Amino acid sequence: MEKKRIVTIIIAAIVLLGVGYGGYSYYETKVEQANASTLTLHGNVDVREVDVAFRQSDRIDKIYVTEGDTVKAGQLLAELDSTELKLSISKDKSQIAAQQATVSKLLNGTRSEEIEQAQANVDSARATANQAQTSYARLQSLYDQDAISAQQRDDAQATADAAQAKLAYAEKVLQEAAAGSRQEDIAQAEATLQYYKDELARQEYVLSNYQLVAPSDGVIRSRLLEVGDMASTTRPVFKLSLNDKKWARVYVKETDLPKIFEGQEAKIYLDGRTEPIIGQIGYISGTAEFTPKTVQTDELRTSLVYEVRVYADDPDNVLRLGMPTTVKIAL
């Protein structure tokens, strides 16, 4: 009886071992099939970055964001000290107002009161000229009779000539007043006004460049300058990581290269995250290179490989620069 029991136990153990071996073999077969139908690659996350700098040079007055802040396109990031420029703009506006008054005066012509005053000056000058001429004629007659000296006659003639010149000048002033402003004067005044307006527009454009705005949606990766620093076009204030398509930079062996193509779907896996990020192959290098040190697979360490970029949308900002990734591509 005891011997029969031992035999039964041995047979059961053999059966269990057979079942276990069969299960293991089946599992191994499935794993091999899965590996054969999936290409697994390793690499790192890469993103586009922008160095954001002012278009003008001056001292930084205000900074509104810092590292890690999420910003939107057009959002104000920093400002320069614009005190001097604003004073210059105020001066330009005053010059425009003064020149506008000059143009309006030329376009409106001479007022009736001014014409009346010019006419009165002409009448007065004419009366004086007539009186001087009469006096001169009388003294000329006396001179012809040897009743006065030549000096007296000459003084009367000079007075009459001066009065006639004043009359001619007064008539010219009246004529100009009645005719109004010349077109040349109006054109010159309007050109000067336009110059002041163009200068104001230029300075207001320069003032707009005293504000630094985000060129695109993104995350502030580095804050390179502080309030009080001297900014310039060659000194970035921020380094901005853009939120448009990011990619995983991976490397594939030459033997696996024919298995993949641009536009092919790929899954990006991150350490500590079970759900993959769905992307697609967007770039395959046409030139082989030695495997970069960042790739941690011993098999590829000394191999020639091809760079592949798997692009993906990342609305939750999960992909960060330099993160290690595993990319799986169904074949």
Order of alpha helices (4+ residues) and beta strands (2+ residues): alpha-beta-beta-beta-beta-beta-alpha-alpha-alpha-alpha-beta-beta-beta-beta-beta-beta-beta-beta-beta
